[in-house]
Amino acid sequence: MTDDAAARALWATMPLDLQFEVDKLVSDNRPAQALKVIRKWGLDPKPGIAESRAVTDYRASVLKPPPRFT
């Protein structure tokens, strides 16, 4: 399974409250804090740092604003 597929799978299993919190932190450009929230949430099994980072990177790619043309 690729990192992106694993990140999507982990994201799909997260509670909605956690998804909302992660999206807010990633949108506020605070990916390190989002990683900490994922790790401390109490998921079983607890995701590792690499898995949590993959989720924050995945969400950043989903939430990034479209390019601006000037």
C-alpha positions as CSV (number, residue, x, y, z in Angstrom):
1,M,0.0,0.0,0.0
2,T,1.4,3.4,-0.9
3,D,1.8,6.2,1.7
4,D,-1.1,8.1,0.0
5,A,-3.4,5.1,0.1
6,A,-2.4,4.3,3.7
7,A,-3.1,7.9,4.7
8,R,-6.5,7.8,3.0
9,A,-7.4,4.6,4.8
10,L,-6.3,6.0,8.1
11,W,-8.2,9.2,7.5
12,A,-11.4,7.2,6.7
13,T,-11.2,5.4,10.1
14,M,-10.7,8.6,12.1
15,P,-13.7,10.0,14.1
16,L,-15.3,13.1,12.6
17,D,-14.2,15.2,15.6
18,L,-10.6,14.3,14.9
19,Q,-11.0,14.9,11.2
20,F,-12.4,18.3,11.9
21,E,-9.6,19.2,14.3
22,V,-6.9,18.0,11.9
23,D,-8.4,19.9,9.0
24,K,-8.5,23.1,11.1
25,L,-4.9,22.8,12.2
26,V,-3.7,21.9,8.7
27,S,-5.7,24.9,7.2
28,D,-4.1,27.1,9.8
29,N,-0.6,25.9,8.6
30,R,0.0,24.0,11.8
31,P,0.8,20.5,10.6
32,A,3.1,19.7,13.6
33,Q,0.2,20.4,16.0
34,A,-2.1,18.3,13.8
35,L,0.4,15.4,14.0
36,K,0.4,15.6,17.8
37,V,-3.4,15.6,17.9
38,I,-3.6,12.5,15.8
39,R,-1.0,10.7,17.9
40,K,-2.7,11.7,21.2
41,W,-6.3,11.1,20.2
42,G,-6.4,7.6,21.5
43,L,-6.8,5.7,18.2
44,D,-6.2,1.9,18.5
45,P,-3.7,1.0,17.2
46,K,-1.9,4.3,17.7
47,P,-0.6,5.6,14.4
48,G,3.2,6.2,14.2
49,I,4.8,9.5,13.4
50,A,5.3,8.5,9.7
51,E,1.6,7.5,9.4
52,S,0.4,10.7,11.1
53,R,2.7,12.8,8.9
54,A,1.3,11.1,5.8
55,V,-2.2,12.0,6.9
56,T,-1.3,15.7,7.5
57,D,0.4,15.8,4.1
58,Y,-2.6,14.2,2.4
59,R,-5.0,16.7,4.0
60,A,-2.7,19.6,3.1
61,S,-2.9,18.5,-0.5
62,V,-6.7,18.2,-0.4
63,L,-7.2,21.5,1.4
64,K,-4.7,23.6,-0.5
65,P,-6.3,26.6,-2.3
66,P,-6.4,26.5,-6.1
67,P,-3.7,28.4,-7.9
68,R,-4.4,32.1,-8.5
69,F,-4.0,33.4,-12.0
70,T,-3.1,37.0,-12.4
